[in-house]
Amino acid sequence: MLLSQNEFLSRAEAVRTRLDGAVLEALSHHGAPSVSGLASAFRVPRLEPIQLIQALYAGLLSPVGFAAVVMRELLAPEDAVLEGTVSEARVVTGNARASGSLRITAPLVVLGDLEVAGVLKDCGPKSMVVVLGRCTAWGFQTSGNFLVLGDLVVRDAIQGIYSNDSLVVAGDLTTRFLDEDDHDITCYGKIHAEHHLENGRPDETAASLASTFLLPELWNLDLEELDHEALFERIQKGEPVFTDTLQPAQVREPDAPTAEELQGLDIDGIVARAPESAHAKDVVYAQRKTGEVWLMRPGIRPMQIFDGSRFLGQEPQPALDVKQRASERVTFWRKRGDLFLEVERFGAVVQLHAGYNNGSMRTFHLAFETSDAASRELRRLEARYAEDFVRVTTGVPGRGPLERELANYSGPKAQYTSAIVEGTTLVTRDGERQQFDDEATALGALEDWIASKRQAGFDLKILEWTPHGLLGSR
């Protein structure tokens, strides 16, 4: 059916005088409804409904929402079934229903109700959605402009994804978990949400609050984040996302040593003995039972390790041919914060790397009389850090793949290369992907790769748990 300019604008004048309450407030969220604004869309006397919507679509809800209200009075209702993705602009004059998830990447106007038996996701700024009736779904992720003049009822969770757009509801908004994040979510009715994280919530606070009601695999205190993708994937599959009962809130332990960890340690005295300039605020790790203290100012000061009796590295460093394959390797990552420790044994010499994720690192050499003595030292260090660090091989639990970057500064220009083990595959920045039968064999291949790079003049530069470019996805 074509919309006649004269009839449409005449009806718009009548509709405008009847608008009031929450509906008028919702329609006015991006500016007051204007008949003259609708008139400007009629470049020709008669338009298809979708042509009118496309002419009005400029990132603002108010003119599109107002036009939809007028169209409802002029067009015969006809229901529609939506499947998968709405990728072209569309007007549904009756009710719309999707039997599974629904992704919207273009303007969509529904003059009746919208029912989604799955996860509903819009994609701002490409999408704009107006629903004049009731909108229901199992889960809802919104990054675009989305207007509901009836009630919005989402069974499990609503996530606002940061953008300059808005979710506006004239009726009531009901869901179990509402995470506004940094999205504009405005409800002119009442909000009924069992769990509500308001606009602008800090990520660390959100993860802590979520720990009380979401399953543990959906939040991470170390990364200070909620795994929204996993959350909505579970909702779509009908899998549980909420705990059976409320749990005590988990709080991320501070990266810096606590007062309890520092208790009894003569920090001022240790700092005064440091071979390089340091301050008490440079303490990044302390172990009270051994008296060990690490001093570092990331990006400024190199790591200094006081092992309880002396600072490492003050004695002459033994010669070490690191071009050979390491006899043993143990890698640790701090259970909180971004400190790592990697211990390698080359015969009777132990090489120890200590540093900060993708940051400063320092290497120490410890010489022993025999290979057995060096191996015992490695076992001693492993036991020493077991309580505060986690042993890692291919990835840091809950954080990401462990990328090992090596550098060669001896040539005409600096060169870099890196590698990770992804499952049973060795992946390198040089573009290689070598598949093996099991992870242990892949890790053995990594040792051979490290040895070959050292023979070519490379040495360890950093360890990193969130590698740029994520080699494993290549």
C-alpha positions in Angstrom: 0.0 0.0 0.0 1.3 3.5 -0.9 1.2 6.3 1.6 -0.4 9.4 0.3 1.3 12.6 1.5 -1.9 14.5 2.2 -3.6 11.7 4.0 -0.5 10.7 5.9 0.3 14.2 7.1 -3.3 14.9 8.0 -3.4 11.7 10.1 -0.1 12.7 11.7 -1.6 16.0 12.9 -4.4 14.1 14.6 -2.0 11.5 16.1 0.3 14.2 17.4 -2.5 15.8 19.4 -3.3 12.5 21.1 0.3 11.6 22.1 0.9 11.9 25.8 2.5 10.2 28.8 5.3 7.6 28.5 4.7 7.1 24.8 5.2 10.8 24.1 8.3 10.8 26.3 9.8 7.8 24.5 9.1 9.3 21.1 10.7 12.5 22.2 13.9 10.9 23.4 15.8 12.1 20.3 13.6 15.2 19.8 9.9 16.1 19.8 7.7 14.4 17.2 7.3 16.8 14.3 4.7 16.7 11.5 6.9 19.1 9.5 9.8 16.6 9.9 7.6 13.9 8.4 6.6 16.2 5.6 10.2 16.7 4.5 10.5 13.0 3.7 7.8 13.2 1.0 9.9 14.2 -2.1 7.0 12.7 -4.2 3.3 12.6 -3.3 3.1 8.9 -2.7 5.6 6.6 -0.9 5.9 2.9 0.0 6.1 2.5 3.8 9.7 1.4 3.6 10.6 4.4 1.4 9.3 6.7 4.1 11.3 4.9 6.8 14.5 5.1 4.7 13.9 8.8 4.0 13.5 9.5 7.7 16.4 7.2 8.8 19.2 9.5 10.0 20.2 7.9 13.3 17.4 9.4 15.3 14.5 7.4 16.8 11.9 10.2 17.1 10.9 10.8 13.4 10.9 7.0 12.6 8.9 6.2 15.7 6.4 8.9 15.1 6.0 7.8 11.4 5.5 4.2 12.6 2.6 5.3 15.0 0.9 7.1 12.1 1.4 4.1 9.7 -0.3 1.8 12.2 -3.5 3.8 11.8 -3.3 3.6 8.0 -2.0 0.2 7.1 -3.7 -3.2 7.3 -1.9 -5.5 9.8 -0.1 -8.4 8.2 2.0 -10.8 10.4 5.5 -11.9 9.3 8.1 -14.6 10.2 11.7 -13.3 10.5 14.6 -15.7 10.1 18.3 -15.4 10.9 19.2 -11.9 9.9 17.3 -8.8 8.8 19.8 -7.3 6.4 17.4 -5.1 4.4 15.1 -2.3 5.6 11.7 -3.7 6.3 8.3 -2.7 7.7 6.0 -5.4 9.2 2.5 -4.0 9.5 1.4 -6.7 12.0 3.2 -8.9 14.5 6.7 -10.3 13.8 8.1 -13.6 15.1 11.4 -15.3 14.9 11.7 -19.0 15.9 15.4 -18.7 16.7 18.0 -16.0 17.2 17.5 -12.8 15.2 20.3 -10.4 14.1 19.2 -7.0 12.7 21.6 -5.0 10.5 19.2 -2.7 8.8 16.2 -0.5 9.8 13.2 -2.6 11.0 9.8 -1.3 11.9 7.2 -3.6 13.5 3.8 -2.1 14.0 2.7 -4.9 16.3 4.6 -7.2 18.6 8.0 -8.7 18.1 8.6 -12.1 19.6 12.1 -13.8 19.4 12.5 -17.3 20.6 16.3 -16.9 21.1 18.8 -14.1 21.3 17.9 -10.7 19.7 20.9 -8.6 18.5 20.9 -5.3 16.7 24.0 -3.8 15.1 24.2 0.0 15.4 24.7 2.2 13.6 23.5 0.1 10.6 20.3 -0.9 12.3 17.4 1.0 13.8 14.5 -0.9 15.3 11.0 0.4 16.2 8.5 -1.9 17.8 5.1 -0.3 18.6 3.8 -3.3 20.6 5.4 -5.7 23.1 9.0 -7.0 22.4 10.1 -10.4 23.9 13.3 -12.4 23.6 15.4 -14.9 25.6 18.4 -12.5 25.5 19.1 -9.1 24.0 22.3 -7.4 22.9 21.9 -3.9 21.7 24.4 -1.4 20.2 22.0 0.6 18.1 18.9 2.7 18.3 16.0 0.5 19.5 12.5 1.9 20.5 9.8 -0.2 22.1 6.5 1.6 22.8 5.0 -1.4 24.7 6.8 -3.6 27.2 10.2 -5.1 26.7 10.4 -8.5 28.3 13.7 -10.5 28.0 13.9 -13.8 29.8 17.5 -13.9 30.8 19.8 -10.9 30.0 20.1 -7.5 28.3 23.5 -6.1 27.4 24.0 -2.5 26.2 27.0 -2.3 24.0 28.8 1.0 24.1 27.8 3.4 21.3 26.2 6.8 20.8 22.7 5.1 20.3 19.9 4.4 22.7 17.5 1.7 23.9 14.2 3.5 24.7 11.2 1.7 26.3 7.9 3.4 26.9 6.4 0.5 28.9 8.0 -1.6 31.5 11.4 -3.3 31.1 11.6 -6.8 32.6 14.6 -9.1 32.6 16.7 -11.1 35.1 20.0 -9.4 34.3 20.3 -5.9 32.9 23.9 -4.7 32.1 23.7 -1.2 30.7 27.5 -1.0 30.4 28.1 2.4 28.7 24.9 2.3 26.6 22.0 4.7 26.9 19.1 2.6 28.2 16.1 4.6 29.1 12.8 3.2 30.4 9.8 5.5 30.9 7.9 2.7 32.7 9.3 0.6 35.5 12.4 -1.5 35.4 12.1 -5.0 36.9 15.6 -6.5 36.9 16.8 -9.0 39.5 20.4 -7.9 38.8 21.1 -4.4 37.4 24.5 -3.0 36.4 24.0 0.6 35.7 25.5 2.8 32.9 29.1 3.6 33.4 29.8 0.7 35.9 33.5 0.0 36.3 34.6 -3.4 34.8 36.1 -4.6 38.0 32.9 -3.8 39.9 30.8 -5.5 37.3 32.9 -8.7 37.4 32.7 -8.7 41.2 28.9 -8.2 41.3 28.4 -10.8 38.5 30.2 -13.4 40.6 27.2 -13.4 43.0 24.7 -14.7 40.4 26.5 -15.7 37.1 28.3 -19.1 36.7 32.0 -18.7 37.2 33.0 -19.4 33.6 31.1 -16.2 32.6 33.2 -13.7 34.6 36.9 -13.1 35.2 38.2 -11.0 38.1 41.8 -11.0 36.8 40.7 -9.6 33.4 38.0 -7.5 35.0 35.4 -8.5 32.5 32.2 -10.4 31.9 32.2 -12.9 29.0 29.1 -11.6 27.3 29.6 -13.6 24.1 29.7 -16.9 26.1 26.7 -15.6 28.2 24.5 -15.1 25.1 25.7 -18.2 23.4 24.6 -20.2 26.4 21.2 -18.4 26.4 20.7 -19.2 22.8 21.5 -22.9 23.4 19.2 -23.0 26.4 22.1 -23.7 28.8 22.2 -22.4 32.4 23.9 -19.1 33.0 22.8 -18.2 36.6 23.8 -19.8 39.8 21.1 -21.7 41.7 21.6 -19.4 44.7 23.3 -16.1 45.3 27.0 -16.5 46.1 29.4 -14.3 48.1 30.9 -11.6 46.0 34.4 -12.3 44.8 36.9 -9.5 45.0 40.0 -9.2 42.9 43.1 -9.3 45.1 45.3 -6.2 44.5 48.3 -6.6 42.2 50.6 -4.9 44.7 51.7 -6.7 47.9 49.2 -6.5 50.7 50.1 -5.1 54.2 50.0 -8.7 55.5 52.5 -9.8 52.9 54.8 -7.0 53.8 54.5 -7.5 57.5 57.8 -8.0 59.2 59.9 -7.2 56.1 62.4 -4.4 56.4 61.4 -2.8 53.1 63.4 0.4 53.7 66.5 -1.6 54.5 66.1 -3.8 51.4 65.6 -0.8 49.2 68.7 0.9 50.6 70.8 -2.2 49.7 69.5 -2.3 46.2 72.3 -2.1 43.6 70.3 0.3 41.5 68.1 3.2 42.5 64.8 2.1 44.0 62.0 3.2 46.3 59.6 1.4 48.6 56.8 2.1 46.1 58.6 -0.1 43.6 57.8 -3.3 45.5 55.8 -5.5 43.2 56.1 -8.8 45.0 56.9 -9.9 48.5 57.0 -13.3 50.2 57.1 -12.9 54.0 58.1 -16.5 54.8 61.3 -16.3 52.7 61.9 -12.6 52.9 62.0 -12.3 49.1 61.2 -8.9 47.6 60.9 -7.9 43.9 61.5 -4.2 43.0 60.4 -2.8 39.7 58.9 0.3 38.2 57.3 -1.0 34.9 58.8 0.8 31.9 61.4 2.7 34.0 63.3 0.4 36.4 64.6 -3.1 35.6 63.6 -5.9 37.9 65.7 -6.3 41.0 65.2 -9.5 43.1 66.2 -9.7 46.8 66.0 -13.5 47.6 65.9 -13.0 51.4 69.6 -12.6 51.9 71.1 -11.0 48.8 70.2 -9.3 45.5 70.6 -11.6 42.5 73.0 -10.6 39.7 75.6 -8.9 41.9 78.1 -11.8 41.5 79.9 -12.3 38.2 77.5 -14.0 35.7 78.7 -17.4 34.5 79.3 -17.9 30.8 76.3 -19.7 29.2 75.8 -21.1 25.8 72.1 -20.6 25.4 72.2 -21.7 21.8 71.8 -25.3 23.0 68.3 -26.7 23.7 67.3 -26.1 27.4 67.5 -29.2 29.6 64.4 -28.0 31.5 62.0 -25.1 31.5 59.4 -24.0 34.1 57.2 -21.0 33.5 55.2 -19.3 36.3 52.7 -16.5 36.2 51.6 -14.6 39.2 48.1 -15.6 40.3 47.2 -11.9 40.5 48.8 -9.2 38.5 51.1 -9.6 35.5 54.4 -10.8 36.9 56.1 -13.8 35.4 59.1 -16.0 36.2 60.7 -18.4 33.8 63.5 -20.8 34.9 65.6 -22.6 32.3 68.4 -25.1 33.0 71.3 -25.5 30.7 73.4 -28.3 32.2 74.9 -26.9 35.5 73.6 -23.3 34.9 70.1 -22.0 35.7 68.9 -19.0 33.7 66.1 -17.1 35.4 63.9 -14.5 33.6 61.7 -12.3 35.7 59.5 -9.5 34.4 56.1 -8.0 33.7 53.6 -9.0 31.0 54.7 -7.4 27.7 57.0 -5.2 29.7 60.4 -5.0 31.4 62.3 -8.2 32.0 65.6 -9.1 33.6 67.7 -12.2 33.2 69.9 -13.8 35.9 72.4 -16.7 35.7 73.1 -19.0 38.6 76.0 -21.4 38.3 76.3 -24.8 40.1 78.9 -27.5 40.4 76.9 -30.2 38.7 73.8 -30.6 36.5 72.1 -32.4 39.4 72.7 -29.5 41.7 71.2 -27.1 39.1 68.2 -29.4 38.7 67.7 -29.4 42.4 67.7 -25.6 42.4 65.1 -25.6 39.7 62.9 -27.9 41.8 63.5 -25.6 44.9 62.4 -22.6 42.9 59.3 -24.4 41.7 58.3 -25.2 45.3 59.1 -21.7 46.4 56.7 -20.0 44.1 54.0 -22.7 44.0 51.7 -20.8 46.4 51.8 -17.4 44.7 52.3 -18.4 41.1 50.6 -20.8 38.7 52.7 -23.0 36.4 51.9 -22.5 32.8 52.8 -24.1 29.5 50.7 -22.9 26.5 48.4 -20.3 28.1 47.8 -18.4 31.3 44.6 -19.7 32.8 41.7 -17.3 32.4 43.8 -14.8 30.4 45.0 -16.0 27.1 47.7 -17.8 25.0 51.3 -17.5 26.2 53.3 -15.8 23.4 57.1 -16.0 23.6 58.8 -13.1 21.8 62.5 -13.2 20.9 64.5 -10.3 19.6 67.8 -9.9 17.7 69.5 -6.6 18.2 72.8 -7.5 16.7 72.0 -6.9 13.0 71.8 -3.8 11.0 68.3 -3.4 12.4 66.3 -5.0 15.2 64.4 -8.1 14.3 61.6 -9.8 16.2 59.8 -13.2 16.1 57.5 -15.0 18.4 55.6 -18.3 18.8 52.8 -20.0 20.7 51.5 -23.5 21.1 47.8 -23.6 20.2 46.5 -27.0 21.2 48.7 -29.4 19.2 50.0 -26.7 16.7 53.1 -24.6 16.9 52.3 -21.2 15.4 55.0 -18.6 14.7 55.0 -15.0 13.6 57.1 -16.2 10.6 53.9 -17.7 9.2 54.5 -21.3 10.1 51.9 -23.7 11.5 53.2 -27.1 12.4 50.7 -29.7 13.5 51.7 -32.5 15.9 50.0 -35.6 17.5 49.8 -34.1 21.0 50.6 -31.0 23.0 53.7 -32.5 24.6 55.2 -33.0 21.1 54.2 -29.5 20.1 55.9 -28.1 23.2 59.1 -30.1 22.3 58.9 -28.5 18.9 58.7 -25.1 20.6 62.0 -25.8 22.4 63.6 -26.7 19.1 62.3 -23.5 17.6 63.7 -21.4 20.6 67.1 -23.1 20.2 67.2 -22.4 16.5 66.3 -18.8 17.0 69.0 -18.4 19.6 71.5 -19.9 17.2 70.4 -17.2 14.8 71.2 -14.5 17.4 67.8 -14.1 19.0 67.1 -14.1 22.7 64.0 -13.9 24.9 62.5 -10.3 24.9 59.2 -10.7 26.6 56.5 -13.2 27.7 53.0 -12.0 27.0 49.6 -13.5 27.8 47.5 -11.2 25.5 49.6 -11.3 22.3 48.9 -8.5 19.8 47.5 -10.1 16.6 46.8 -13.3 18.5 49.0 -15.7 16.6 46.7 -18.6 17.3 43.9 -17.1 15.2 46.0 -16.8 12.0 
